[in-house]
């Protein structure tokens, strides 16, 4: 998985995606999701293990996840509720927001 963490004025923003999703656009009726390299990869993104992804998500104020593996890791760790997961062309997408 590709993991990217950024400090923003609102807190830590984390993006995680399965590598095969990068650069793809997925549809879901009237909505679409483009997994842009600029957002999910970038120069500070790293290939991450499940444990590294979980640690990054635990630091996040906001997180965006795309892909079966990325979303699955977040669900397994209890950080994302399965009921909140969206599907775009069979690809899973979830967001995490800490209030």
ABEGO torsion letter per residue (X at the ends): XBBBBBBBAAEBBBBBBBAAABGBBBBBEABBBBBBAAAABEAABBBBBAAAAAAAAAABABBBBBEAAAAAAAAAAGABBAAABBBBGGBBBBBBBBX
